[in-house]
Every structure is written in C-alpha cells, then in structure tokens.
C-alpha cells in the first residue's frame, strides 16, 4: 500500500466518525464550500462530505476503490476503458450516486469514475449544467447516462 493510499484511507476513516456517532453533518449549500481536491478518488472525496445525510458507508466504491480511482500508468487504453465501464456499472446501484455527481460537478475531477461518469464526461456535463443554470437535484442520472 502506498503512502498516499494509506493517507487517503485514514482520511476516510476519520471523516466517517461523526456519521458513525450519529452526529448530523450539515449539507453543502454552495460550491465554494466544497473542501476537497480535484485529485482525490471519489471515495476519499465523499468521505469528507455528506451531501444527503447518508454515511459514507453506503458508497459502493468502497468495496474496490482502485476500480474508480483513475488511470494507472500500467494500463493500456483498452484496459482503462474496460475498468471505467465496470466502475460505471457499480455506480448505477450506489445510494450515494446523486451526492457523488453533485460533488463531481462542483470540483471537476481530473481522473477517476464518479457517479458513473469519467472525468472527461463530467467536464462536458459540468459545462452543460453551468451553461443552462440547471438544478443538479432535478437531474435524472439514468437519463443523463
């Protein structure tokens, strides 16, 4: 396990403590309140937030974070596409998909699969949301996908 990875896992464990103790976590109401980096994996980023009052333990990406974490230097383009397809399928059943999507649209990640979308797809969707001044909570993610 790399130092970065162990640090990210530790962050996730600390961030879920309030939710595990049953303490309320205030929802984010403005994009300037998103205190995460564009370089984090979806699981690590969600661990620091709770956009819907649901604990991070509901995230489907926690079972195989490497599947969602982004490009690996050793991957061929075909392997990367296959991994991203499987990650997107996992996201389809995730109860935190909407929260993950809202977070991804706000921070515009540079890699990984977030709410079933690659970083490149999210960049296009974020531009569309911004251009149309869309309400993220009104979007049907199954229709967008």
N, CA, C and O atoms as a DFTB+ gen file, in Angstrom:
580 C
 N C O
     1  1       0.857      -1.179       0.000
     2  2       0.000       0.000       0.000
     3  2       0.900       1.237       0.000
     4  3       1.829       1.345       0.800
     5  1       0.613       2.147      -0.892
     6  2       1.429       3.355      -0.985
     7  2       1.112       4.298       0.164
     8  3       0.072       4.183       0.813
     9  1       2.032       5.243       0.406
    10  2       1.818       6.228       1.469
    11  2       0.578       7.053       1.178
    12  3      -0.213       7.334       2.078
    13  1       0.402       7.450      -0.104
    14  2      -0.776       8.247      -0.470
    15  2      -2.051       7.476      -0.178
    16  3      -3.011       8.017       0.371
    17  1      -2.045       6.200      -0.557
    18  2      -3.240       5.380      -0.379
    19  2      -3.569       5.197       1.099
    20  3      -4.733       5.290       1.487
    21  1      -2.548       4.938       1.934
    22  2      -2.821       4.764       3.357
    23  2      -3.294       6.072       3.978
    24  3      -4.126       6.062       4.885
    25  1      -2.767       7.203       3.494
    26  2      -3.218       8.507       3.979
    27  2      -4.682       8.726       3.592
    28  3      -5.470       9.226       4.395
    29  1      -5.040       8.356       2.377
    30  2      -6.416       8.523       1.919
    31  2      -7.368       7.646       2.721
    32  3      -8.464       8.081       3.072
    33  1      -6.959       6.417       3.014
    34  2      -7.812       5.536       3.803
    35  2      -7.981       6.066       5.217
    36  3      -9.067       5.975       5.789
    37  1      -6.907       6.622       5.787
    38  2      -7.001       7.208       7.121
    39  2      -7.949       8.393       7.112
    40  3      -8.738       8.565       8.041
    41  1      -7.879       9.213       6.072
    42  2      -8.777      10.357       5.946
    43  2     -10.220       9.885       5.912
    44  3     -11.085      10.466       6.568
    45  1     -10.478       8.840       5.155
    46  2     -11.834       8.324       5.061
    47  2     -12.343       7.824       6.404
    48  3     -13.500       8.054       6.754
    49  1     -11.490       7.144       7.156
    50  2     -11.892       6.638       8.458
    51  2     -12.211       7.780       9.411
    52  3     -13.182       7.702      10.163
    53  1     -11.416       8.829       9.393
    54  2     -11.658       9.973      10.271
    55  2     -12.912      10.717       9.862
    56  3     -13.671      11.173      10.718
    57  1     -13.138      10.843       8.576
    58  2     -14.264      11.634       8.091
    59  2     -15.603      10.971       8.380
    60  3     -16.624      11.655       8.452
    61  1     -15.617       9.667       8.545
    62  2     -16.884       8.985       8.802
    63  2     -17.225       8.938      10.282
    64  3     -18.328       8.521      10.637
    65  1     -16.321       9.349      11.150
    66  2     -16.562       9.281      12.583
    67  2     -17.823      10.032      13.011
    68  3     -18.622       9.461      13.753
    69  1     -18.051      11.297      12.581
    70  2     -19.280      11.975      13.000
    71  2     -20.540      11.225      12.574
    72  3     -21.494      11.125      13.345
    73  1     -20.548      10.702      11.360
    74  2     -21.722       9.970      10.881
    75  2     -21.916       8.686      11.686
    76  3     -23.046       8.326      12.017
    77  1     -20.816       7.994      12.001
    78  2     -20.900       6.757      12.768
    79  2     -21.416       7.019      14.178
    80  3     -22.094       6.175      14.762
    81  1     -21.094       8.191      14.722
    82  2     -21.552       8.544      16.061
    83  2     -22.964       9.115      16.046
    84  3     -23.501       9.473      17.094
    85  1     -23.566       9.201      14.866
    86  2     -24.926       9.695      14.765
    87  2     -25.050      11.208      14.794
    88  3     -26.157      11.733      14.906
    89  1     -23.926      11.920      14.695
    90  2     -23.980      13.382      14.675
    91  2     -24.371      13.863      13.292
    92  3     -23.948      13.297      12.284
    93  1     -25.162      14.886      13.250
    94  2     -25.599      15.443      11.968
    95  2     -24.438      16.120      11.263
    96  3     -23.579      16.731      11.898
    97  1     -24.424      16.007       9.970
    98  2     -23.428      16.677       9.143
    99  2     -24.182      17.640       8.247
   100  3     -25.073      17.234       7.500
   101  1     -23.826      18.921       8.319
   102  2     -24.535      19.947       7.561
   103  2     -24.296      19.758       6.072
   104  3     -23.153      19.609       5.643
   105  1     -25.377      19.763       5.270
   106  2     -25.204      19.633       3.823
   107  2     -24.505      20.851       3.233
   108  3     -24.618      21.959       3.757
   109  1     -23.795      20.637       2.154
   110  2     -23.156      21.735       1.437
   111  2     -24.230      22.476       0.663
   112  3     -25.052      21.861      -0.016
   113  1     -24.224      23.789       0.765
   114  2     -25.240      24.579       0.086
   115  2     -24.673      25.461      -1.010
   116  3     -25.434      26.047      -1.779
   117  1     -23.360      25.569      -1.101
   118  2     -22.740      26.422      -2.111
   119  2     -21.454      25.758      -2.588
   120  3     -20.747      25.133      -1.798
   121  1     -21.150      25.890      -3.869
   122  2     -19.973      25.214      -4.424
   123  2     -18.677      25.686      -3.781
   124  3     -17.699      24.939      -3.775
   125  1     -18.637      26.892      -3.241
   126  2     -17.419      27.369      -2.578
   127  2     -17.152      26.635      -1.274
   128  3     -16.060      26.750      -0.717
   129  1     -18.124      25.887      -0.778
   130  2     -17.966      25.158       0.468
   131  2     -17.320      23.790       0.272
   132  3     -17.058      23.100       1.258
   133  1     -17.061      23.384      -0.942
   134  2     -16.515      22.053      -1.199
   135  2     -15.030      22.050      -0.856
   136  3     -14.224      22.591      -1.613
   137  1     -14.649      21.443       0.282
   138  2     -13.273      21.497       0.749
   139  2     -12.434      20.312       0.303
   140  3     -11.665      19.775       1.100
   141  1     -12.560      19.893      -0.941
   142  2     -11.807      18.734      -1.401
   143  2     -11.020      19.074      -2.653
   144  3     -11.279      20.080      -3.313
   145  1     -10.074      18.240      -2.964
   146  2      -9.200      18.437      -4.111
   147  2      -9.732      17.715      -5.334
   148  3     -10.435      16.711      -5.220
   149  1      -9.392      18.233      -6.502
   150  2      -9.768      17.595      -7.763
   151  2      -8.968      16.320      -8.002
   152  3      -9.261      15.572      -8.935
   153  1      -7.965      16.064      -7.172
   154  2      -7.072      14.929      -7.388
   155  2      -7.424      13.719      -6.521
   156  3      -6.742      12.697      -6.602
   157  1      -8.457      13.807      -5.705
   158  2      -8.846      12.698      -4.842
   159  2      -9.687      11.681      -5.597
   160  3     -10.289      11.989      -6.626
   161  1      -9.717      10.466      -5.070
   162  2     -10.616       9.458      -5.625
   163  2     -12.034       9.778      -5.154
   164  3     -12.205      10.511      -4.180
   165  1     -13.051       9.242      -5.828
   166  2     -14.425       9.503      -5.392
   167  2     -14.666       9.119      -3.932
   168  3     -15.299       9.871      -3.191
   169  1     -14.167       7.957      -3.517
   170  2     -14.394       7.501      -2.150
   171  2     -13.753       8.446      -1.147
   172  3     -14.377       8.795      -0.144
   173  1     -12.528       8.863      -1.397
   174  2     -11.835       9.761      -0.477
   175  2     -12.533      11.107      -0.407
   176  3     -12.678      11.678       0.674
   177  1     -12.965      11.617      -1.547
   178  2     -13.655      12.906      -1.564
   179  2     -14.988      12.819      -0.832
   180  3     -15.324      13.712      -0.054
   181  1     -15.740      11.769      -1.069
   182  2     -17.033      11.610      -0.399
   183  2     -16.870      11.382       1.095
   184  3     -17.755      11.733       1.875
   185  1     -15.739      10.796       1.505
   186  2     -15.515      10.533       2.924
   187  2     -15.490      11.822       3.734
   188  3     -15.843      11.821       4.913
   189  1     -15.078      12.914       3.115
   190  2     -15.013      14.189       3.811
   191  2     -16.310      14.956       3.789
   192  3     -16.407      16.015       4.408
   193  1     -17.304      14.455       3.096
   194  2     -18.568      15.165       2.932
   195  2     -19.745      14.251       3.191
   196  3     -19.610      13.027       3.189
   197  1     -20.870      14.837       3.408
   198  2     -22.104      14.083       3.493
   199  2     -23.182      14.993       2.928
   200  3     -23.777      15.788       3.656
   201  1     -23.431      14.877       1.638
   202  2     -24.333      15.792       0.961
   203  2     -25.804      15.484       1.187
   204  3     -26.648      16.348       0.947
   205  1     -26.132      14.312       1.628
   206  2     -27.536      13.930       1.785
   207  2     -27.838      13.354       3.173
   208  3     -28.901      12.766       3.373
   209  1     -26.948      13.509       4.104
   210  2     -27.178      12.961       5.431
   211  2     -26.986      11.459       5.493
   212  3     -27.385      10.824       6.470
   213  1     -26.374      10.876       4.455
   214  2     -26.131       9.436       4.425
   215  2     -24.663       9.187       4.751
   216  3     -23.794       9.866       4.204
   217  1     -24.368       8.239       5.622
   218  2     -22.964       7.977       5.933
   219  2     -22.228       7.406       4.725
   220  3     -22.831       6.762       3.866
   221  1     -20.949       7.643       4.669
   222  2     -20.108       7.203       3.553
   223  2     -20.126       5.681       3.414
   224  3     -19.795       5.160       2.349
   225  1     -20.500       4.974       4.451
   226  2     -20.512       3.513       4.372
   227  2     -21.458       3.004       3.294
   228  3     -21.378       1.837       2.912
   229  1     -22.354       3.856       2.794
   230  2     -23.252       3.451       1.722
   231  2     -22.623       3.479       0.345
   232  3     -23.215       2.973      -0.607
   233  1     -21.442       4.055       0.213
   234  2     -20.800       4.194      -1.096
   235  2     -20.369       2.835      -1.645
   236  3     -19.674       2.080      -0.965
   237  1     -20.778       2.529      -2.860
   238  2     -20.422       1.255      -3.483
   239  2     -18.941       1.193      -3.859
   240  3     -18.371       0.105      -3.938
   241  1     -18.311       2.351      -4.093
   242  2     -16.900       2.362      -4.492
   243  2     -15.976       1.962      -3.345
   244  3     -14.782       1.763      -3.570
   245  1     -16.486       1.842      -2.142
   246  2     -15.629       1.471      -1.016
   247  2     -15.174       0.019      -1.101
   248  3     -14.179      -0.352      -0.479
   249  1     -15.888      -0.804      -1.863
   250  2     -15.530      -2.214      -1.972
   251  2     -14.299      -2.434      -2.843
   252  3     -13.537      -3.371      -2.607
   253  1     -14.095      -1.589      -3.841
   254  2     -12.941      -1.705      -4.736
   255  2     -12.539      -0.308      -5.205
   256  3     -12.767       0.040      -6.363
   257  1     -11.944       0.500      -4.320
   258  2     -11.622       1.888      -4.664
   259  2     -10.725       2.026      -5.892
   260  3     -10.840       3.002      -6.634
   261  1      -9.833       1.057      -6.114
   262  2      -8.931       1.146      -7.265
   263  2      -9.694       1.117      -8.587
   264  3      -9.222       1.653      -9.589
   265  1     -10.851       0.506      -8.591
   266  2     -11.675       0.449      -9.795
   267  2     -12.100       1.856     -10.219
   268  3     -12.195       2.142     -11.412
   269  1     -12.354       2.728      -9.251
   270  2     -12.850       4.077      -9.509
   271  2     -11.763       5.144      -9.459
   272  3     -12.010       6.285      -9.850
   273  1     -10.582       4.807      -8.993
   274  2      -9.574       5.809      -8.637
   275  2      -8.908       6.517      -9.802
   276  3      -8.258       7.541      -9.590
   277  1      -9.035       6.033     -10.985
   278  2      -8.433       6.748     -12.096
   279  2      -7.353       5.958     -12.793
   280  3      -7.113       4.793     -12.476
   281  1      -6.710       6.597     -13.738
   282  2      -5.758       5.890     -14.592
   283  2      -4.554       5.357     -13.834
   284  3      -4.037       5.981     -12.906
   285  1      -4.138       4.200     -14.261
   286  2      -2.935       3.575     -13.744
   287  2      -1.924       3.619     -14.884
   288  3      -2.260       3.272     -16.016
   289  1      -0.719       4.031     -14.610
   290  2       0.294       4.180     -15.656
   291  2       0.524       2.879     -16.423
   292  3       0.971       2.908     -17.569
   293  1       0.226       1.752     -15.807
   294  2       0.461       0.462     -16.445
   295  2      -0.714      -0.007     -17.292
   296  3      -0.615      -1.048     -17.942
   297  1      -1.807       0.718     -17.306
   298  2      -2.988       0.325     -18.072
   299  2      -2.854       0.678     -19.548
   300  3      -2.336       1.736     -19.906
   301  1      -3.328      -0.220     -20.388
   302  2      -3.459       0.120     -21.802
   303  2      -4.773       0.892     -21.952
   304  3      -5.617       0.835     -21.057
   305  1      -4.963       1.603     -23.047
   306  2      -6.241       2.302     -23.245
   307  2      -7.447       1.359     -23.193
   308  3      -8.499       1.728     -22.672
   309  1      -7.297       0.140     -23.734
   310  2      -8.400      -0.826     -23.693
   311  2      -8.691      -1.286     -22.266
   312  3      -9.852      -1.429     -21.883
   313  1      -7.635      -1.517     -21.479
   314  2      -7.821      -1.921     -20.086
   315  2      -8.495      -0.801     -19.285
   316  3      -9.372      -1.052     -18.459
   317  1      -8.073       0.419     -19.543
   318  2      -8.660       1.564     -18.843
   319  2     -10.150       1.691     -19.189
   320  3     -10.978       1.898     -18.302
   321  1     -10.482       1.569     -20.457
   322  2     -11.882       1.664     -20.882
   323  2     -12.721       0.563     -20.231
   324  3     -13.847       0.812     -19.802
   325  1     -12.173      -0.651     -20.159
   326  2     -12.896      -1.764     -19.538
   327  2     -13.090      -1.513     -18.042
   328  3     -14.172      -1.753     -17.508
   329  1     -12.042      -1.029     -17.366
   330  2     -12.146      -0.732     -15.935
   331  2     -13.187       0.349     -15.684
   332  3     -14.001       0.231     -14.769
   333  1     -13.162       1.403     -16.496
   334  2     -14.112       2.505     -16.326
   335  2     -15.548       2.053     -16.581
   336  3     -16.474       2.536     -15.929
   337  1     -15.737       1.138     -17.515
   338  2     -17.074       0.609     -17.793
   339  2     -17.612      -0.167     -16.591
   340  3     -18.771      -0.007     -16.208
   341  1     -16.765      -1.006     -16.004
   342  2     -17.179      -1.771     -14.822
   343  2     -17.458      -0.820     -13.656
   344  3     -18.445      -0.992     -12.941
   345  1     -16.600       0.177     -13.463
   346  2     -16.806       1.150     -12.380
   347  2     -18.132       1.886     -12.561
   348  3     -18.862       2.100     -11.593
   349  1     -18.440       2.268     -13.785
   350  2     -19.702       2.966     -14.062
   351  2     -20.899       2.072     -13.745
   352  3     -21.919       2.551     -13.248
   353  1     -20.778       0.778     -14.030
   354  2     -21.859      -0.160     -13.713
   355  2     -22.060      -0.279     -12.205
   356  3     -23.193      -0.372     -11.732
   357  1     -20.960      -0.275     -11.449
   358  2     -21.048      -0.328      -9.987
   359  2     -21.780       0.908      -9.466
   360  3     -22.584       0.816      -8.538
   361  1     -21.500       2.049     -10.062
   362  2     -22.122       3.310      -9.633
   363  2     -23.636       3.316      -9.825
   364  3     -24.343       4.021      -9.105
   365  1     -24.141       2.547     -10.778
   366  2     -25.571       2.554     -11.092
   367  2     -26.426       2.209      -9.875
   368  3     -27.532       2.731      -9.731
   369  1     -25.930       1.337      -8.999
   370  2     -26.723       0.905      -7.845
   371  2     -26.329       1.604      -6.544
   372  3     -26.836       1.249      -5.480
   373  1     -25.449       2.573      -6.611
   374  2     -24.948       3.226      -5.400
   375  2     -25.969       4.223      -4.843
   376  3     -26.466       5.075      -5.580
   377  1     -26.284       4.122      -3.545
   378  2     -27.229       5.068      -2.950
   379  2     -26.673       6.490      -2.845
   380  3     -27.433       7.434      -2.628
   381  1     -25.372       6.650      -2.996
   382  2     -24.754       7.977      -2.925
   383  2     -24.468       8.557      -4.305
   384  3     -23.739       9.541      -4.423
   385  1     -25.030       7.964      -5.334
   386  2     -24.722       8.400      -6.701
   387  2     -25.054       9.873      -6.930
   388  3     -24.252      10.595      -7.522
   389  1     -26.197      10.321      -6.484
   390  2     -26.575      11.723      -6.685
   391  2     -25.629      12.661      -5.950
   392  3     -25.218      13.684      -6.496
   393  1     -25.282      12.317      -4.716
   394  2     -24.352      13.141      -3.944
   395  2     -22.981      13.160      -4.603
   396  3     -22.334      14.206      -4.667
   397  1     -22.541      12.018      -5.090
   398  2     -21.253      11.915      -5.773
   399  2     -21.261      12.765      -7.040
   400  3     -20.283      13.449      -7.341
   401  1     -22.364      12.720      -7.780
   402  2     -22.480      13.504      -9.006
   403  2     -22.419      15.000      -8.702
   404  3     -21.703      15.743      -9.374
   405  1     -23.167      15.439      -7.692
   406  2     -23.152      16.858      -7.321
   407  2     -21.746      17.304      -6.946
   408  3     -21.295      18.375      -7.354
   409  1     -21.060      16.479      -6.171
   410  2     -19.694      16.795      -5.769
   411  2     -18.778      16.852      -6.982
   412  3     -17.981      17.781      -7.114
   413  1     -18.882      15.878      -7.858
   414  2     -18.023      15.834      -9.046
   415  2     -18.253      17.032      -9.960
   416  3     -17.298      17.579     -10.511
   417  1     -19.495      17.440     -10.126
   418  2     -19.794      18.606     -10.963
   419  2     -19.164      19.854     -10.355
   420  3     -18.690      20.732     -11.076
   421  1     -19.163      19.928      -9.032
   422  2     -18.602      21.110      -8.365
   423  2     -17.082      21.154      -8.411
   424  3     -16.504      22.222      -8.617
   425  1     -16.425      20.014      -8.223
   426  2     -14.958      20.042      -8.153
   427  2     -14.281      19.711      -9.476
   428  3     -13.079      19.932      -9.623
   429  1     -15.030      19.184     -10.440
   430  2     -14.492      18.839     -11.759
   431  2     -13.205      17.997     -11.645
   432  3     -12.111      18.491     -11.916
   433  1     -13.348      16.745     -11.249
   434  2     -12.172      15.888     -11.059
   435  2     -11.376      15.701     -12.347
   436  3     -11.915      15.799     -13.450
   437  1     -10.099      15.434     -12.183
   438  2      -9.214      15.241     -13.335
   439  2      -9.061      13.774     -13.712
   440  3      -8.538      13.458     -14.781
   441  1      -9.514      12.880     -12.845
   442  2      -9.406      11.451     -13.143
   443  2     -10.464      10.693     -12.356
   444  3     -11.145      11.253     -11.497
   445  1     -10.584       9.423     -12.663
   446  2     -11.488       8.558     -11.931
   447  2     -12.876       8.475     -12.535
   448  3     -13.205       9.166     -13.499
   449  1     -13.678       7.607     -11.937
   450  2     -15.080       7.443     -12.313
   451  2     -15.902       7.907     -11.120
   452  3     -15.751       7.395     -10.011
   453  1     -16.763       8.869     -11.357
   454  2     -17.580       9.498     -10.325
   455  2     -19.045       9.385     -10.739
   456  3     -19.415       9.853     -11.815
   457  1     -19.873       8.781      -9.916
   458  2     -21.308       8.661     -10.190
   459  2     -21.579       8.007     -11.541
   460  3     -22.625       8.238     -12.147
   461  1     -20.648       7.203     -12.005
   462  2     -20.823       6.508     -13.274
   463  2     -20.292       7.246     -14.484
   464  3     -20.507       6.808     -15.614
   465  1     -19.603       8.357     -14.275
   466  2     -19.072       9.164     -15.376
   467  2     -17.563       9.324     -15.232
   468  3     -17.048       9.449     -14.121
   469  1     -16.865       9.320     -16.354
   470  2     -15.430       9.580     -16.331
   471  2     -15.200      11.069     -16.123
   472  3     -16.126      11.870     -16.248
   473  1     -13.967      11.438     -15.806
   474  2     -13.632      12.856     -15.617
   475  2     -13.914      13.654     -16.888
   476  3     -14.383      14.790     -16.813
   477  1     -13.635      13.074     -18.045
   478  2     -13.891      13.770     -19.317
   479  2     -15.389      13.989     -19.527
   480  3     -15.806      15.064     -19.959
   481  1     -16.193      12.977     -19.222
   482  2     -17.648      13.118     -19.353
   483  2     -18.187      14.155     -18.371
   484  3     -19.076      14.938     -18.704
   485  1     -17.636      14.149     -17.153
   486  2     -18.078      15.115     -16.145
   487  2     -17.744      16.546     -16.542
   488  3     -18.509      17.465     -16.251
   489  1     -16.612      16.740     -17.203
   490  2     -16.251      18.089     -17.657
   491  2     -17.298      18.614     -18.638
   492  3     -17.695      19.777     -18.570
   493  1     -17.736      17.758     -19.539
   494  2     -18.769      18.150     -20.510
   495  2     -20.088      18.432     -19.794
   496  3     -20.750      19.430     -20.077
   497  1     -20.467      17.550     -18.867
   498  2     -21.715      17.739     -18.124
   499  2     -21.666      18.992     -17.250
   500  3     -22.659      19.711     -17.139
   501  1     -20.514      19.253     -16.630
   502  2     -20.378      20.448     -15.785
   503  2     -20.552      21.710     -16.612
   504  3     -21.203      22.660     -16.176
   505  1     -19.969      21.722     -17.804
   506  2     -20.142      22.878     -18.695
   507  2     -21.607      23.042     -19.085
   508  3     -22.117      24.161     -19.138
   509  1     -22.279      21.933     -19.356
   510  2     -23.695      21.973     -19.722
   511  2     -24.551      22.488     -18.562
   512  3     -25.431      23.327     -18.756
   513  1     -24.287      21.981     -17.366
   514  2     -25.026      22.421     -16.180
   515  2     -24.812      23.913     -15.956
   516  3     -25.753      24.649     -15.661
   517  1     -23.567      24.349     -16.099
   518  2     -23.241      25.767     -15.912
   519  2     -23.905      26.639     -16.979
   520  3     -24.449      27.699     -16.667
   521  1     -23.861      26.202     -18.214
   522  2     -24.418      26.990     -19.324
   523  2     -25.935      27.109     -19.242
   524  3     -26.506      28.128     -19.632
   525  1     -26.583      26.069     -18.736
   526  2     -28.048      26.078     -18.669
   527  2     -28.567      26.443     -17.285
   528  3     -29.777      26.517     -17.067
   529  1     -27.644      26.673     -16.348
   530  2     -28.008      27.013     -14.971
   531  2     -28.988      25.983     -14.412
   532  3     -29.987      26.331     -13.781
   533  1     -28.679      24.703     -14.657
   534  2     -29.550      23.599     -14.243
   535  2     -29.489      23.369     -12.739
   536  3     -28.475      23.633     -12.093
   537  1     -30.591      22.873     -12.199
   538  2     -30.660      22.463     -10.807
   539  2     -30.191      21.006     -10.757
   540  3     -30.853      20.121     -11.300
   541  1     -29.057      20.760     -10.110
   542  2     -28.492      19.411     -10.079
   543  2     -29.436      18.396      -9.451
   544  3     -29.485      17.246      -9.885
   545  1     -30.178      18.804      -8.444
   546  2     -31.054      17.849      -7.770
   547  2     -32.212      17.401      -8.664
   548  3     -32.844      16.380      -8.392
   549  1     -32.492      18.152      -9.722
   550  2     -33.594      17.801     -10.621
   551  2     -33.158      16.862     -11.746
   552  3     -34.006      16.339     -12.469
   553  1     -31.853      16.639     -11.905
   554  2     -31.367      15.785     -12.985
   555  2     -31.628      14.314     -12.688
   556  3     -31.452      13.858     -11.558
   557  1     -32.046      13.581     -13.705
   558  2     -32.201      12.135     -13.621
   559  2     -30.911      11.530     -14.162
   560  3     -30.677      11.548     -15.371
   561  1     -30.072      10.994     -13.278
   562  2     -28.767      10.482     -13.699
   563  2     -28.879       9.313     -14.659
   564  3     -27.990       9.118     -15.488
   565  1     -29.936       8.537     -14.572
   566  2     -30.106       7.433     -15.515
   567  2     -30.409       7.953     -16.910
   568  3     -30.040       7.325     -17.903
   569  1     -31.074       9.092     -16.989
   570  2     -31.363       9.694     -18.287
   571  2     -30.113      10.351     -18.866
   572  3     -29.899      10.324     -20.078
   573  1     -29.287      10.941     -17.997
   574  2     -28.053      11.595     -18.434
   575  2     -27.079      10.565     -18.969
   576  3     -26.429      10.791     -19.990
   577  1     -26.973       9.425     -18.278
   578  2     -26.032       8.378     -18.674
   579  2     -26.450       7.811     -19.995
   580  3     -25.792       6.910     -20.516
